[in-house]
Amino acid sequence: MRIKLTKGTFALVVVVLGVALAIWWWQKPAKAIPPETIEVVAEDIEHVVTAIGSLQPRDYVDVGAQVSGQLQALHVDVGDEVKQGDLLAEIDADVQEARVAGSRAQLLALEAQLRERNAQRELAELQWQRQQRLAKDRATSDEALQSANAQLQTVRAQIDALKAQIEQHKASLKADEATLGYSKIYAPMSGTVVTLDARRGQTLNANQQAPILMRIADLNTMTVWTEVSEADVTRLKVGMPVYFSPLGNADKRWHGTLRQVLPTPEEVNNVILYTALFDVENSSGELMTDMTAQVFFVLAEAENALTVPASAVIQSGKDAQVQVLATSGEVQQRKVKTGINNRVKIEILDGLKEGERVLIHPQGAQGAKGAGSRRGLAGARL
């Protein structure tokens, strides 16, 4: 018996088969998605506070002029290495030389007057002694005796006055000679000439403020001046390790120890910043003044420590857990003891072994016990 299908009947059959196929498709068990895992590895980990700093010489001195006059000679240039005591510059010293010559002449005149008064004193003493002998023999008058004594005392007083004037002029001469010496400027320390603010032929006026000629700095040790936000400064401790990399050489690190945190902050764009200082050795000369540094203050660090991503750890109060993918493919909940947490990775002190795999994004508590195992099996087969 043949069944003849009309167009309407055929269309109905197609619709029924499509609905049945759709129902079968939606009721088909979904393929398990394997969990994303990562291997527990041993590596170095650190927790740091980051900041931006600027390099400056630790030891430097601004060399100025203490006398006025024209700068006659300049013996150094920027970048020159100098030793303590080297002659740096010379100022016209005609005025100072004339003043010293005048002081010496006055001193010589006073010393000549002193020799004259000493001769007068010797004569007065002889006359006084003669009058005393005559007085014993009643061969002189009381008036002559008193006059001889007064003359002696007068000469002695004049000598004392001249000695005082001589000491005063010696002090004045010493000051004039010192001022003359200031016309030649010597290096107060060994180092490098990093700035030069004067030119040969320039007239210097030191009457009100000492003009600065140059800066000499010891570039063998540099200080990093770092700006730290008020949110982080309380975590810094003097003596803690710190390192930095210049912007132009991010692959190299210079290490130091935090020396000081200045108590007075600076406000920049409504942000409170504190200055932290530490020193680094620079015998190679690679570090230069005003270089910008990316600074890392090390709050905590550990070498060869077991670590996992921070997202893999489930924190519940003081307790911490991870989800481990067992060799059987089952996801296991496991308590761990954590250490350093830098918000990217967490140190695992106990509860895990190197080489184990943990879920990067842990499942819910129930998922880990039930359906999670099926997902784990699916993942294990891949």
C-alpha positions in Angstrom: 0.0 0.0 0.0 1.6 3.3 -1.1 1.1 6.4 1.0 1.0 9.5 -1.1 2.4 12.6 0.6 1.0 15.9 -0.4 3.1 19.1 -0.2 1.3 20.1 3.0 1.9 16.8 4.7 5.6 16.9 3.7 6.0 20.3 5.2 4.4 19.2 8.4 6.8 16.2 8.6 9.8 18.5 8.1 8.6 20.8 10.9 8.1 17.9 13.3 11.5 16.5 12.5 13.1 20.0 13.1 11.4 20.4 16.4 12.5 16.9 17.5 16.1 17.6 16.4 16.1 20.9 18.3 14.8 19.2 21.5 17.5 16.6 21.2 20.2 19.2 20.7 19.2 21.3 23.7 18.9 18.2 25.9 22.4 17.0 24.8 24.8 17.2 27.8 27.1 20.2 27.4 30.8 19.5 26.9 32.7 20.3 30.1 35.0 23.3 29.9 38.4 22.5 31.4 39.4 24.9 34.2 42.3 27.2 33.6 45.2 26.2 35.8 48.8 27.2 36.4 51.8 25.3 37.8 53.1 26.1 41.3 56.7 27.3 40.7 59.6 28.3 42.9 60.8 31.9 42.1 61.9 35.1 43.8 59.1 37.3 45.0 59.0 40.8 46.5 56.5 43.4 47.8 57.5 46.9 46.9 56.4 50.5 47.0 57.1 52.3 43.8 58.0 56.0 43.3 59.8 58.4 41.0 63.1 59.9 42.0 65.8 62.2 40.7 69.6 61.8 41.0 71.8 64.4 42.7 75.4 64.3 43.9 75.5 63.5 47.6 78.4 65.9 48.3 78.8 69.2 46.5 79.8 72.8 47.2 78.9 76.1 45.5 82.2 78.0 45.0 81.7 81.8 45.4 83.8 85.0 45.5 84.4 86.8 48.8 85.9 90.0 47.2 84.7 92.3 44.5 86.5 92.9 41.3 86.9 91.8 37.7 87.4 88.1 37.1 90.8 88.0 35.4 91.3 84.3 34.9 89.2 81.1 35.0 91.2 77.9 35.0 88.5 75.3 34.7 85.5 74.4 32.6 82.4 72.3 33.1 83.2 68.6 33.4 86.8 69.2 34.6 88.1 67.0 37.4 89.7 69.1 40.2 91.6 68.2 43.4 91.2 70.0 46.7 93.5 73.1 46.7 93.6 73.5 42.9 93.5 77.1 41.6 90.1 77.7 40.0 89.9 81.5 39.3 91.7 84.8 39.9 90.1 88.2 40.6 91.8 91.6 40.0 93.7 92.2 43.2 95.1 95.7 42.7 92.9 97.3 45.4 93.6 94.6 47.9 97.4 94.7 47.2 97.4 98.5 47.8 95.5 98.1 51.1 97.9 95.5 52.3 100.9 97.7 51.4 99.3 100.6 53.3 98.7 98.5 56.3 102.3 97.2 56.3 103.7 100.8 56.1 101.5 101.9 59.0 102.8 98.9 61.0 106.4 99.8 60.2 105.8 103.4 61.4 104.3 102.3 64.7 107.2 99.9 65.3 109.6 102.8 64.7 107.7 104.9 67.2 107.9 102.1 69.7 111.7 101.9 69.4 111.8 105.7 69.9 109.7 105.4 73.1 111.8 102.6 74.4 114.9 104.8 74.0 113.1 107.6 75.9 112.1 105.1 78.6 115.7 104.1 79.1 116.7 107.7 79.5 113.8 108.4 81.9 114.8 105.4 84.0 118.4 106.7 84.2 117.1 110.1 85.2 114.8 108.7 87.8 117.6 106.5 89.3 119.9 109.6 89.4 117.3 111.7 91.2 116.8 108.9 93.7 120.5 108.9 94.6 120.6 112.7 94.9 117.6 112.6 97.1 119.4 110.3 99.5 122.2 112.8 99.8 119.6 115.7 100.0 121.3 117.1 96.8 118.0 117.6 94.8 114.6 119.0 95.4 111.4 117.0 95.8 110.0 118.7 92.7 112.9 117.4 90.5 112.4 113.9 92.0 108.7 113.9 91.3 109.2 115.3 87.8 111.7 112.5 86.9 109.2 109.9 88.2 106.3 111.4 86.2 108.4 111.5 83.0 109.2 107.8 83.4 105.5 106.8 84.0 104.5 108.9 80.9 106.9 107.2 78.6 105.9 103.7 79.9 102.2 104.6 79.2 103.1 105.8 75.7 104.9 102.5 75.1 101.9 100.5 76.2 99.6 102.6 73.9 102.0 102.0 70.9 102.1 98.3 71.6 98.2 98.2 71.6 98.2 100.1 68.3 100.7 97.7 66.8 98.6 94.7 67.8 95.5 96.4 66.3 97.4 97.1 63.0 98.7 93.6 62.9 95.2 92.2 63.1 94.1 94.7 60.4 97.0 93.6 58.2 96.1 90.0 58.7 92.6 90.7 57.6 93.8 92.7 54.5 96.2 89.8 53.6 93.3 87.3 54.0 91.2 89.5 51.7 94.0 89.6 49.2 94.2 85.9 49.4 90.5 85.7 48.5 91.4 87.1 45.1 92.6 83.6 44.2 89.9 81.0 44.5 90.9 77.4 45.3 88.9 74.2 45.1 87.5 73.5 48.6 87.0 69.8 47.8 87.9 67.2 45.1 85.3 66.5 42.5 83.9 67.5 39.1 82.9 71.0 38.0 79.2 70.5 37.2 78.1 74.1 36.7 79.9 77.3 35.7 78.1 80.5 36.3 80.8 83.1 35.7 82.9 84.2 32.7 86.3 85.7 32.3 86.1 89.5 32.4 82.9 89.6 34.5 82.8 92.1 37.3 81.9 90.5 40.6 80.2 92.4 43.4 80.6 90.7 46.8 79.5 93.6 49.0 75.9 92.3 49.5 76.0 88.7 48.5 78.8 86.3 47.5 78.4 85.7 43.8 78.5 81.9 42.9 81.1 81.1 40.3 80.7 77.3 39.9 79.6 74.1 41.6 81.9 71.2 42.4 80.4 67.8 43.1 81.7 64.4 44.1 79.9 62.2 41.5 81.3 58.9 43.0 78.3 58.8 45.3 74.8 59.9 44.2 71.7 60.5 46.3 68.3 59.6 44.9 65.6 62.1 45.9 62.4 60.2 45.8 58.8 61.5 46.0 56.6 59.1 48.0 52.8 59.6 48.4 51.4 60.0 51.9 49.5 56.7 51.4 52.8 54.8 51.1 55.3 56.8 53.3 54.1 55.2 56.5 55.3 51.9 55.2 58.9 53.1 54.7 61.5 52.4 57.4 65.0 53.8 57.6 67.5 51.0 56.7 65.1 49.1 54.4 66.5 47.9 51.1 65.7 50.0 48.0 66.8 49.9 44.3 66.1 51.8 41.2 66.6 51.7 37.4 67.2 54.9 35.3 64.6 55.5 32.6 67.3 55.0 30.0 68.5 51.6 31.3 65.6 49.7 32.8 67.5 46.4 32.7 70.1 47.5 35.2 69.5 48.0 38.9 71.3 50.1 41.5 70.8 49.1 45.1 71.0 51.1 48.3 69.5 51.6 51.8 66.9 54.1 52.8 68.8 56.8 54.7 66.2 59.5 55.6 62.6 60.5 55.1 62.3 64.3 55.3 59.5 65.3 57.7 58.2 68.3 55.7 56.0 67.3 52.7 55.5 69.1 49.4 52.1 69.5 47.7 52.0 68.9 44.0 48.7 69.2 42.2 46.8 68.7 45.4 48.9 65.5 46.2 51.0 65.4 49.4 54.5 64.0 48.7 57.3 63.2 51.1 60.9 63.1 50.1 62.9 59.9 50.8 66.7 59.8 50.4 69.1 57.0 49.7 72.7 56.8 48.4 74.2 54.7 45.6 77.8 54.1 44.5 78.7 55.6 41.1 82.4 54.9 40.6 81.6 53.9 37.0 80.2 57.3 36.2 77.1 55.9 34.5 74.7 57.9 36.7 74.4 61.6 36.0 72.8 64.6 37.8 69.1 65.0 37.3 68.5 61.6 35.8 65.0 60.2 36.5 64.8 57.0 38.4 62.1 54.4 38.8 62.4 53.5 42.5 61.4 50.4 44.4 61.3 50.3 48.2 61.4 46.6 49.2 58.8 46.0 52.0 59.3 42.2 51.9 61.2 39.7 49.7 61.9 36.0 49.5 64.2 33.9 47.2 63.2 30.6 45.6 59.7 30.7 47.2 56.6 28.8 46.0 54.2 31.2 44.3 50.8 31.2 42.8 48.8 34.1 41.2 46.9 36.2 43.7 43.6 35.3 41.9 44.1 31.6 42.7 43.9 32.2 46.5 40.6 32.3 48.2 40.9 34.5 51.3 38.4 34.0 54.2 39.5 36.1 57.1 42.8 34.7 58.3 42.4 31.5 56.3 43.4 30.9 52.7 42.6 28.2 50.3 43.4 27.1 46.8 41.8 24.7 44.4 44.3 22.0 43.2 43.8 19.9 40.1 44.7 16.4 41.1 46.3 13.9 38.8 43.0 12.1 38.6 41.4 15.2 37.2 39.5 16.0 40.4 39.5 19.6 41.8 40.4 19.6 45.4 40.0 22.3 48.0 43.1 22.8 50.0 44.1 25.1 52.9 47.4 26.9 52.5 49.6 29.2 54.6 50.5 32.4 52.7 53.4 34.8 53.0 54.3 37.7 50.8 51.4 39.2 48.8 52.3 41.8 46.2 48.8 41.7 44.7 50.0 39.9 41.6 51.5 36.8 43.2 51.3 35.3 46.6 54.0 33.3 48.4 52.9 29.8 49.6 54.6 28.8 52.8 52.8 25.5 53.4 50.1 23.4 51.7 51.4 23.1 48.1 54.3 21.5 46.4 56.3 22.7 43.4 54.8 21.3 40.2 51.2 21.0 41.4 48.6 22.8 39.4 46.0 25.2 40.9 43.0 26.8 39.4 43.7 30.4 38.4 40.0 31.3 39.0 38.7 29.1 41.7 35.2 27.6 41.4 32.4 28.0 43.9 32.6 25.8 47.0 29.9 23.5 45.7 31.2 23.4 42.2 34.6 22.2 43.5 32.9 19.2 45.2 30.4 18.2 42.5 30.3 19.2 38.9 33.8 20.5 39.3 35.2 17.0 39.2 33.6 16.3 35.9 35.1 19.5 34.5 38.4 18.4 36.0 38.2 15.0 34.2 37.4 16.8 30.9 40.4 19.0 31.5 42.7 16.0 32.3 41.8 14.3 29.0 42.9 17.4 27.0 
